[in-house]
Amino acid sequence: MILSRCPGRNALPHRNPLRMNTYDQGLMWFRRDLRARDNAALHHALTRCRQVWCVFVFDTDILDPLPRADRRVEFIRESLLQLDAQLRELGREHGTANVGLIVRHARAQDAIPTLARQLRVQAVFANHDDEPAAHARDAHVLGDLAHAGIMFHGHKDHVIFERRELLTQAGHPFGVFTPYKNAWLKQLDAFQLKAYPVRRYAAALAARPETLATPVPSLAHIGFQTTNLAQIKIPPGTSGAHQLLEDFVQRIHRYQETRDFPAIKGPSYLSAHLRFGTISIRQLVSVAYPMHLQGMQGASTWLSELVWRDFYHQILANFPHVVDKAFKPEYDHLKFEHGKHAKELFAAWCEGRTGYPLVDAAMAQINQTGYMHNRLRMVVASFLVKDLGLHWQWGERYFAEHLIDFDLAANNGGWQWASSSGCDAQPWFRIFNPVTQSERFDPQGRFIRRYLPQLAALPDACIHAPWQARELELAAAGVELGKTYPRPVVDHAEARERTLLRYAVVKKSTTTRK
């Protein structure tokens, strides 16, 4: 029993199924790849099996700890409706009725082997997931399947290059982004960007047995509630992903100029779709890469963001200790604030009560929408760690609970970057000033006014630091510090000095090693 690997770089990705080892029945297990187009595991299942059933599991190991109103669960459920419809359409094109998703609400590590045995399949197909919990789950599934004589085939799909596909000249995984990006661009060719065809092989999609031909369950059926997802400008499913991509392509040439300004429509807003695989990373790189070669700076900058995503995924795959510890071990020795006062500071940060408008507006955005602009993620992370003196894991966990696009690799990488403890992170002595960040990236206070209406009447010059405004200006705007809007919970200049002292232990250990 082996876990099959994705084709090597020089292998033919879309081989004639008649020339491959074939199975009578197979099971396609959807996880973070909720699309029926350009899906590696689905392609391989259809080309290697005479009949293929498709399953998604609402995994109770993942769902049970979540709040009952979770936008991600609703996003997944709405995306599954579209995936089910896509599979049905493919079945109808080939004259097969009752094709569609089999949906389970159970522990995935139990449900998949049970269903595989029930359907008497010879192989299960899935796309790789390198999160440690996913590795543990898949190892359990693989073992159960092996006892039943069933193969488990895993395939690369979520990134362009994974695991140890790109290595330094010394044969080690990269820990610095720029050399990684250079290797990534050098290795990139048409092979990695070629889509996996599904439609032409869809005749292998099998009709579901009557007992398994049930609709995608409602949120209530799996114990969840409807959220405000419908009011947020992140439409779910493949239709939502392609809608956002079409919109972004029209303004990608200005991405470099607009991406850092939260009041401007600058980002692609595709991060949640990449997280849940409602669009293929190959498709997105295929859009950006030709524009990059033509010298379009906006496309080149966006392509770099996609490379950063691959970079963080290979960091997680090769250095799994980052889940619980700093990438750089010396940063585990830092002493962060703790106790009652630290918890009060953290609560103020979570609830947008720090007294720093850009920070508070950003926290209002994540709390109200489940999304936060990327520039603001860096600002609030720096503020938590280097102004409030709190451990980066506190903020990482909060983002993990609230972001629709939460992805362990990117979230962990971003927080360790902000705390200077990660790979290729900002230097420990570089500390964002929340006021100057506000003045630079929200100069008219448009974003702040959107999420902090209590400050809307303040003049532009005062909205970034209300505590510095004159009493007449505050009174005219209806702002009473300490009542309608809080005073700053820390003084940035003093906090900066404390942070430099805190990080001195890192400076000392680095000097000692030299």
SVG drawing of the C-alpha trace seen along z (x, -y; Angstrom):
<svg xmlns="http://www.w3.org/2000/svg" viewBox="-33 -75 64 81">
<polyline fill="none" stroke="black" stroke-width="0.4" points="0.0,0.0 1.5,-3.3 0.4,-6.9 0.8,-7.7 2.6,-10.9 1.7,-13.6 3.4,-13.2 7.0,-14.4 7.9,-17.5 8.8,-15.6 5.8,-13.2 2.9,-13.6 0.1,-15.1 -2.8,-14.0 -1.9,-10.5 -4.2,-8.3 -6.2,-6.4 -6.0,-3.2 -2.2,-3.2 -2.5,-3.6 -3.4,-1.2 -7.2,-1.4 -9.8,-0.6 -13.4,0.4 -14.6,-2.0 -13.0,-5.0 -14.0,-7.7 -13.1,-11.4 -12.7,-13.1 -13.2,-16.9 -11.5,-18.9 -10.0,-22.4 -10.7,-22.1 -14.4,-22.8 -14.5,-22.9 -15.2,-20.5 -12.8,-22.3 -9.0,-22.0 -8.9,-19.7 -5.9,-17.4 -7.4,-14.6 -10.7,-14.6 -8.9,-14.4 -6.8,-11.4 -9.9,-9.7 -11.8,-10.0 -9.0,-8.8 -8.1,-5.9 -11.5,-4.5 -14.4,-3.1 -16.8,-4.7 -16.2,-7.5 -18.3,-8.8 -17.7,-12.2 -17.8,-13.0 -17.4,-15.9 -17.4,-15.5 -18.4,-18.3 -15.7,-17.1 -16.9,-17.4 -13.4,-17.4 -13.1,-20.8 -16.6,-22.1 -17.4,-21.2 -15.1,-23.9 -16.4,-26.6 -19.0,-29.2 -22.5,-28.3 -22.5,-31.4 -19.4,-31.0 -19.0,-32.6 -16.6,-30.0 -19.1,-27.2 -21.7,-29.1 -19.1,-29.9 -18.3,-26.2 -22.0,-25.2 -22.9,-27.7 -19.9,-26.6 -20.9,-22.9 -24.3,-23.7 -22.4,-25.0 -20.1,-22.0 -23.0,-19.6 -24.7,-21.4 -21.5,-21.2 -21.2,-17.5 -24.9,-17.0 -24.4,-18.9 -21.4,-16.8 -23.4,-13.7 -26.3,-14.9 -23.9,-15.7 -22.9,-12.0 -26.4,-10.6 -25.9,-9.6 -28.7,-10.6 -28.4,-11.2 -24.7,-12.2 -23.8,-14.6 -22.0,-15.0 -22.4,-12.5 -22.2,-14.7 -21.5,-13.4 -21.5,-15.2 -19.1,-13.1 -15.5,-12.6 -13.8,-12.5 -11.2,-10.0 -14.1,-7.5 -16.5,-8.5 -14.2,-8.1 -13.0,-4.5 -16.6,-3.6 -18.0,-5.0 -15.2,-3.5 -16.0,-0.1 -19.7,-0.6 -19.3,-1.6 -16.7,1.2 -14.2,-1.1 -10.6,-0.1 -9.1,-3.6 -9.7,-7.0 -8.4,-10.1 -7.7,-13.5 -5.6,-16.6 -2.8,-17.2 -3.2,-19.2 0.0,-19.9 -1.5,-21.2 -0.3,-19.0 -3.9,-18.1 -4.7,-17.1 -1.6,-14.9 -2.7,-13.1 -6.2,-12.7 -4.9,-11.4 -2.5,-9.0 -5.5,-7.5 -7.6,-7.2 -4.7,-5.7 -4.2,-3.0 -7.9,-2.1 -8.0,-1.9 -4.9,0.3 -6.6,2.8 -9.4,3.0 -7.1,3.3 -8.0,-0.1 -5.4,-2.5 -5.2,-6.2 -3.8,-8.5 -2.8,-12.1 -2.1,-14.8 -0.6,-18.3 -3.3,-20.9 -3.3,-23.7 0.0,-25.3 2.2,-25.6 5.3,-24.1 4.9,-22.1 6.9,-20.5 10.5,-19.8 10.0,-20.6 12.1,-23.7 15.3,-23.5 18.4,-25.5 21.7,-24.5 22.6,-22.8 19.4,-20.7 17.5,-22.4 14.1,-24.0 14.1,-27.8 13.9,-30.0 14.2,-33.3 11.6,-34.6 13.7,-36.3 15.8,-33.3 12.7,-31.1 10.9,-33.5 13.8,-33.4 13.8,-29.6 10.0,-29.6 10.1,-31.8 13.0,-29.9 11.2,-26.6 7.9,-27.8 6.8,-26.6 3.8,-25.5 3.7,-22.1 2.9,-23.6 0.2,-25.9 -1.6,-23.3 -5.1,-22.8 -6.3,-19.3 -9.2,-18.4 -12.3,-17.1 -15.2,-17.4 -13.8,-15.1 -13.5,-12.3 -16.7,-12.9 -18.5,-9.8 -16.8,-8.0 -19.0,-9.9 -21.3,-7.3 -24.9,-7.7 -25.3,-7.8 -27.1,-4.9 -30.6,-6.1 -29.6,-6.0 -26.8,-8.4 -28.5,-10.7 -29.4,-13.4 -29.3,-17.2 -26.4,-19.2 -27.6,-19.7 -28.7,-23.1 -26.7,-25.0 -29.3,-24.2 -29.0,-20.5 -25.3,-20.5 -25.9,-22.8 -25.0,-26.2 -26.7,-29.5 -26.9,-31.9 -24.5,-34.8 -24.2,-38.1 -22.1,-36.4 -24.7,-37.5 -24.1,-41.1 -20.3,-40.8 -18.7,-41.4 -17.1,-37.9 -19.5,-35.8 -19.0,-32.1 -18.5,-29.2 -16.8,-29.0 -19.2,-31.6 -18.2,-34.0 -14.5,-33.3 -14.8,-34.0 -16.9,-37.1 -14.1,-38.5 -11.4,-37.5 -13.1,-39.1 -13.5,-42.3 -9.9,-42.3 -8.4,-41.7 -9.8,-45.1 -7.8,-46.9 -4.8,-44.6 -2.6,-47.1 -3.1,-49.5 -2.7,-46.8 0.7,-48.0 -0.6,-51.6 -3.9,-50.7 -3.2,-47.5 -2.1,-49.3 -5.0,-51.7 -8.0,-50.1 -10.5,-52.6 -9.8,-51.8 -10.9,-48.8 -7.4,-47.5 -7.1,-43.8 -8.4,-40.8 -10.5,-39.6 -9.8,-36.1 -8.1,-34.8 -11.1,-32.9 -11.5,-31.3 -7.9,-30.2 -8.3,-28.9 -11.3,-26.7 -10.2,-25.9 -13.2,-27.3 -10.7,-28.6 -7.4,-27.0 -4.1,-28.5 -3.0,-27.5 -5.7,-29.6 -4.7,-32.7 -1.0,-32.3 -1.9,-31.8 -3.6,-35.2 -0.7,-37.1 2.4,-35.5 2.0,-36.6 1.3,-40.2 4.3,-39.9 6.4,-38.9 5.0,-41.9 6.3,-44.2 3.0,-45.1 4.1,-46.1 0.7,-45.5 0.5,-42.0 4.1,-41.4 3.3,-42.6 0.2,-40.3 2.2,-37.4 4.7,-37.9 1.8,-37.7 0.9,-34.3 4.5,-33.2 4.4,-34.3 1.5,-32.0 3.4,-29.0 6.4,-30.0 4.4,-29.9 2.9,-26.6 6.4,-25.0 7.5,-26.5 4.6,-24.8 5.3,-21.5 9.0,-21.5 9.1,-23.3 5.9,-22.2 7.2,-23.4 6.1,-26.9 2.6,-26.0 3.5,-26.1 6.9,-27.8 8.9,-30.6 10.6,-29.8 13.7,-31.3 14.2,-29.5 15.8,-32.5 12.5,-34.3 10.8,-31.7 12.9,-33.3 11.1,-36.6 9.1,-37.6 5.7,-39.0 3.1,-40.6 0.8,-38.4 -1.7,-38.5 -4.9,-40.6 -3.6,-43.8 -2.4,-41.9 -5.8,-40.3 -7.5,-43.7 -5.2,-45.0 -6.0,-42.0 -9.7,-42.5 -9.3,-46.2 -7.5,-45.1 -10.1,-42.4 -13.0,-44.8 -11.4,-47.8 -11.0,-49.9 -7.3,-50.7 -7.8,-54.4 -5.8,-54.2 -8.4,-54.7 -6.8,-52.7 -6.2,-49.8 -9.8,-50.0 -11.3,-50.4 -9.4,-47.3 -10.6,-45.3 -14.2,-46.5 -13.8,-45.3 -12.7,-41.8 -15.4,-41.5 -18.2,-42.8 -17.2,-41.1 -14.7,-38.3 -12.2,-40.0 -9.4,-42.4 -7.3,-44.4 -3.8,-43.0 -2.0,-46.2 -4.2,-46.5 -3.3,-42.9 0.3,-44.0 -0.6,-47.1 -2.8,-45.4 -0.3,-42.6 2.6,-44.9 0.4,-46.9 -0.5,-43.8 3.1,-42.5 5.2,-45.6 2.8,-48.2 0.8,-46.0 3.7,-43.6 1.5,-40.5 2.5,-37.2 1.9,-36.8 0.0,-33.6 -2.8,-35.5 -3.5,-37.4 -2.9,-34.5 -5.6,-32.5 -8.0,-35.5 -7.5,-35.7 -8.0,-32.0 -11.3,-32.3 -12.6,-35.2 -11.2,-35.3 -13.2,-33.8 -9.9,-33.2 -8.1,-31.8 -5.3,-29.5 -2.9,-28.2 0.2,-28.6 -0.4,-32.2 -1.8,-33.2 1.1,-31.8 3.6,-33.2 2.1,-36.7 2.0,-36.8 5.5,-35.5 6.6,-38.1 5.0,-40.9 6.6,-39.6 10.0,-39.3 10.1,-35.6 9.4,-34.1 11.4,-33.3 12.4,-36.4 10.5,-38.6 10.8,-42.3 13.7,-43.2 12.9,-43.1 13.8,-46.8 11.3,-47.9 8.1,-48.9 5.0,-50.2 3.8,-53.6 0.0,-53.2 -0.5,-57.0 1.9,-57.4 0.5,-54.3 -2.9,-55.8 -1.8,-59.1 -0.1,-57.4 -2.6,-54.8 -5.9,-56.3 -5.0,-60.0 -8.6,-61.3 -9.8,-58.9 -12.3,-57.3 -11.7,-53.8 -11.8,-55.0 -15.1,-56.8 -16.6,-53.7 -16.0,-51.6 -15.8,-54.2 -18.8,-56.5 -18.4,-58.1 -15.3,-59.8 -16.8,-60.7 -17.2,-64.4 -13.5,-64.9 -11.3,-66.9 -8.9,-64.8 -6.0,-66.2 -7.4,-65.0 -8.9,-61.6 -5.7,-59.7 -4.9,-60.7 -8.0,-62.2 -6.2,-62.6 -4.0,-65.3 -7.1,-67.3 -8.1,-70.5 -11.1,-70.5 -13.0,-72.7 -12.4,-70.3 -13.5,-67.3 -16.6,-69.1 -17.6,-70.2 -17.3,-66.6 -19.3,-65.2 -16.3,-63.2 -15.7,-62.9 -12.5,-60.9 -13.0,-58.2 -16.8,-58.1 -17.7,-58.2 -14.2,-57.0 -11.4,-55.6 -8.2,-57.3 -5.0,-55.4 -4.4,-52.3 -0.6,-52.8 1.7,-55.5 3.4,-54.4 6.7,-56.0 7.0,-54.5 5.8,-51.1 8.4,-51.2 11.2,-51.6 9.8,-48.7 9.8,-46.5 13.4,-47.4 14.3,-46.3 12.3,-43.1 13.9,-42.2 17.4,-42.9 17.6,-39.3 17.5,-38.4 20.1,-40.9 22.3,-39.6 21.9,-35.9 22.6,-36.9 25.7,-38.7 26.9,-35.8 26.5,-33.4 28.5,-35.6"/>
</svg>
